[in-house]
Amino acid sequence: MQRKTKKWLAIAGALLVIGGIGSLFEDDTTADTAKPAVAETTPEPSKEPAADAETDDPAKPSAIPSPNAAQTADLIAALRNVDPGLVVKEDRAVSRARNICMDIQAGEDGEAVRTKAVLRYEGGTVPSLSDDQGEVIVKAVKSSFCD
């Protein structure tokens, strides 16, 4: 019962995140018409680049480690040993592994990382995973590319 509750909480959290991201892309026409008159008298921002302009670079790579080709092959082989259904879509399997690595690097405790690994990988071609399989998945992520 507790496992189902955690799963639904994870789903609800994911929906909230998706909703928040979606609201960023909404077209808000009231924002332009609701500006106070004071906004018209404020000076324009400086055209000089900000001191931390490098952090706003859209081409900057993600902070989440991504496995190279050899590491990806090791990861896929390890996941296939847990259950071949985990790697039916290899790109998705790698993406989920990167999220697990993010949890590890965020300092989450081992049980939380394992639980999230199970939740991320089960479903579809793999209807359920045990905690032991979740632990093997986490070890595969760590040993293949996430130090």
C-alpha positions as CSV (number, residue, x, y, z in Angstrom):
1,M,0.0,0.0,0.0
2,Q,2.8,2.4,0.9
3,R,4.5,1.8,-2.5
4,K,1.3,2.7,-4.4
5,T,1.0,5.9,-2.3
6,K,4.6,6.9,-3.2
7,K,4.0,6.2,-6.8
8,W,0.9,8.4,-6.9
9,L,2.7,11.1,-5.0
10,A,5.5,10.9,-7.6
11,I,3.0,11.2,-10.4
12,A,1.3,14.1,-8.7
13,G,4.6,15.9,-8.3
14,A,5.5,15.3,-11.9
15,L,2.1,16.7,-13.0
16,L,2.8,19.8,-10.9
17,V,6.2,20.3,-12.5
18,I,4.7,19.8,-16.0
19,G,2.0,22.3,-15.3
20,G,4.5,24.8,-14.0
21,I,6.6,24.4,-17.1
22,G,3.5,24.7,-19.3
23,S,2.5,28.0,-17.5
24,L,5.9,29.5,-18.5
25,F,4.9,29.2,-22.2
26,E,1.4,30.6,-21.8
27,D,0.5,33.7,-23.8
28,D,-0.3,36.3,-21.2
29,T,-1.9,39.2,-23.0
30,T,-3.0,41.0,-19.8
31,A,0.6,41.6,-18.7
32,D,1.2,44.2,-21.4
33,T,-2.0,46.1,-20.8
34,A,-1.8,46.0,-17.0
35,K,1.5,47.8,-16.7
36,P,1.4,50.8,-14.4
37,A,2.2,54.2,-15.7
38,V,5.4,54.3,-13.6
39,A,6.8,51.6,-15.9
40,E,6.9,54.1,-18.8
41,T,9.2,56.4,-16.9
42,T,11.7,53.9,-15.8
43,P,15.0,54.0,-17.5
44,E,15.9,51.3,-20.0
45,P,18.3,48.7,-18.8
46,S,22.0,49.1,-19.8
47,K,23.0,47.5,-23.1
48,E,26.2,46.3,-21.5
49,P,26.5,42.6,-21.0
50,A,26.0,41.4,-17.4
51,A,29.0,40.2,-15.5
52,D,27.5,36.7,-15.3
53,A,26.4,36.5,-19.0
54,E,28.2,33.2,-19.3
55,T,25.7,31.5,-17.0
56,D,22.9,32.4,-19.4
57,D,24.5,30.8,-22.4
58,P,21.8,28.5,-23.9
59,A,24.5,26.3,-25.5
60,K,26.0,25.5,-22.1
61,P,25.8,21.7,-21.5
62,S,23.5,20.3,-18.8
63,A,25.0,19.8,-15.3
64,I,23.7,16.2,-15.4
65,P,26.4,13.9,-16.5
66,S,25.7,12.1,-19.8
67,P,27.4,8.8,-20.6
68,N,29.7,8.6,-23.6
69,A,29.3,5.8,-26.2
70,A,31.3,3.2,-24.2
71,Q,29.5,4.1,-20.9
72,T,26.2,3.9,-22.6
73,A,26.9,0.4,-23.9
74,D,27.9,-0.6,-20.3
75,L,24.8,0.9,-18.9
76,I,22.5,-0.7,-21.5
77,A,24.1,-4.1,-20.9
78,A,23.7,-3.8,-17.1
79,L,20.1,-2.7,-17.4
80,R,19.4,-5.6,-19.9
81,N,20.7,-8.0,-17.2
82,V,18.1,-6.6,-14.8
83,D,15.3,-7.0,-17.3
84,P,15.5,-6.7,-21.1
85,G,12.3,-4.6,-21.1
86,L,14.2,-1.8,-19.4
87,V,16.1,-1.1,-22.6
88,V,13.5,-1.5,-25.3
89,K,13.9,2.3,-25.9
90,E,17.6,2.9,-25.1
91,D,17.4,6.7,-25.3
92,R,14.7,6.6,-22.7
93,A,16.7,4.2,-20.5
94,V,19.7,6.6,-20.6
95,S,17.5,9.6,-19.9
96,R,16.1,7.9,-16.8
97,A,19.7,6.9,-15.7
98,R,20.8,10.5,-16.0
99,N,17.9,11.5,-13.7
100,I,19.0,8.9,-11.2
101,C,22.5,10.3,-11.4
102,M,21.1,13.7,-10.7
103,D,19.5,12.3,-7.6
104,I,22.8,10.7,-6.5
105,Q,24.7,14.0,-7.0
106,A,22.0,15.9,-5.1
107,G,22.9,13.8,-2.1
108,E,19.7,12.0,-1.7
109,D,19.9,9.0,0.5
110,G,20.2,5.5,-1.0
111,E,16.7,4.4,-0.3
112,A,15.2,7.4,-2.0
113,V,17.4,7.0,-5.0
114,R,16.5,3.3,-5.2
115,T,12.7,4.1,-4.9
116,K,12.9,6.7,-7.6
117,A,14.8,4.3,-9.8
118,V,12.1,1.7,-9.5
119,L,9.4,4.3,-10.2
120,R,11.2,5.6,-13.2
121,Y,11.8,2.3,-14.9
122,E,8.7,0.2,-14.0
123,G,5.6,0.3,-16.2
124,G,5.1,-0.5,-19.9
125,T,7.2,-3.4,-20.8
126,V,8.3,-3.9,-17.2
127,P,5.1,-3.8,-15.1
128,S,6.9,-3.9,-11.8
129,L,10.4,-4.0,-10.3
130,S,11.6,-5.1,-6.9
131,D,13.7,-3.0,-4.5
132,D,16.6,-5.4,-5.2
133,Q,16.3,-4.7,-9.0
134,G,16.1,-1.0,-8.2
135,E,19.4,-1.3,-6.2
136,V,21.0,-3.1,-9.2
137,I,19.8,-0.2,-11.5
138,V,21.4,2.4,-9.2
139,K,24.6,0.4,-9.1
140,A,24.6,0.2,-12.9
141,V,24.2,4.0,-13.2
142,K,27.0,4.6,-10.7
143,S,29.4,2.1,-12.2
144,S,28.8,3.1,-15.8
145,F,29.0,6.9,-15.7
146,C,27.9,8.6,-12.5
147,D,30.8,8.9,-10.1
